[in-house]
Structures are given as C-alpha cells and as structure tokens.
Amino acid sequence: PVPSAEAPAPAAAGIAAVQHTMHERCTQCHAAKPSMMPTAAKGLMFETSEQIATHAQLIYQQVVLQKAMPLANMTKMTDEERNIIAAWHLNAK
C-alpha cells in the first residue's frame, strides 16, 4: 500500500512524520490549549518541531522505550507510530 500524506511511513522518519504523530497522539495533553486537561501536562508542549526536538530524548524514553505515553494509551498510539519516533530519534543523533 502507498502511505498517505496524512500518515508518513516510518522510513520517512523526519520531523514532519514525528510532528504528525505527536499532533495525533500527544497534543491532547501536551499543548498550549490541550483538549483533555486545563493546562499542558507537566508544562510540556509538543506542537512545534522545535518543542519536539528539544524534548527528543524524553519523548523517546517515554513513548518508545517505556511505552508509558500516551498515558494508558488513551489516544491509541500504534507500534508503527512508535517506530516513526524511534527511527527519527536514532537518525537525529
């Protein structure tokens, strides 16, 4: 199957793919105006590529290694989306 423009393939593993995943699965809690809580969880926001890059190691640890985020996987992050983040993090080093 051909990947859609909305969901970049793990091979892309660029910041655009990660930003798309973060927007779909993380900004409900980690945004200036999150939809699931009154303020950004732990004060962390992942709306811009700069915010994501600043917290790359933390995101990798919480999302890929520990699978602790999203909390109780409330936003239904897939293994493919976790792989996108892993590939980006490993390529960005």
C-alpha positions in Angstrom: 0.0 0.0 0.0 1.1 3.6 -0.7 1.4 5.7 2.5 -1.0 8.6 2.7 0.2 12.2 3.0 -1.5 12.3 6.4 0.5 9.4 7.9 4.1 9.4 6.8 5.8 6.0 6.7 8.4 5.0 9.3 11.0 5.1 6.5 10.5 8.9 6.2 11.3 9.3 10.0 11.7 13.0 9.5 10.5 15.7 11.9 7.3 16.1 9.8 6.4 12.4 10.4 7.1 12.8 14.1 5.2 16.1 14.3 2.2 14.5 12.7 2.2 11.6 15.1 2.7 13.9 18.1 -0.3 16.0 16.9 -2.5 13.0 16.5 -1.5 11.2 19.8 0.1 13.7 22.2 -1.1 17.3 21.9 -4.4 16.4 23.6 -2.4 16.8 26.8 0.8 18.5 25.6 -0.3 21.7 24.0 -0.8 25.4 24.9 -4.5 24.6 24.9 -4.9 20.9 25.4 -8.3 19.3 24.8 -8.1 16.7 27.6 -7.0 18.9 30.5 -6.9 22.5 31.5 -3.1 23.1 31.0 -0.2 21.3 29.4 0.7 18.1 31.3 4.0 18.7 33.2 4.2 22.0 31.3 5.4 20.1 28.2 4.2 21.1 24.8 4.8 19.2 21.6 3.1 21.4 19.0 6.1 22.6 17.0 9.2 20.8 15.6 11.3 22.9 17.9 9.4 21.8 21.0 9.6 18.2 19.9 13.3 18.4 19.1 14.1 20.0 22.5 12.5 17.0 24.3 13.6 14.3 21.8 15.3 12.1 24.5 12.4 12.3 26.9 9.9 11.6 24.1 11.9 8.6 23.0 12.2 7.2 26.5 8.5 7.7 27.4 7.0 6.7 24.0 9.4 4.1 22.6 11.4 2.5 25.5 8.9 2.5 28.3 5.7 2.8 26.3 4.4 4.9 29.3 3.0 7.6 27.0 0.3 8.2 25.9 -0.9 7.5 29.4 -2.8 4.2 29.3 -2.5 4.6 25.5 -5.7 6.7 25.7 -5.1 8.1 22.2 -4.3 4.7 20.7 -0.8 5.2 19.5 0.2 2.3 17.3 3.5 0.4 17.2 4.1 1.9 13.7 3.8 5.4 15.2 6.2 4.4 18.0 8.6 3.2 15.2 8.4 6.5 13.5 9.5 8.3 16.7 12.3 5.7 17.3 13.7 5.9 13.7 13.6 9.7 13.9 15.4 9.8 17.3 18.0 7.3 16.2 18.7 9.2 12.9 18.8 12.6 14.6 21.6 11.6 16.9 
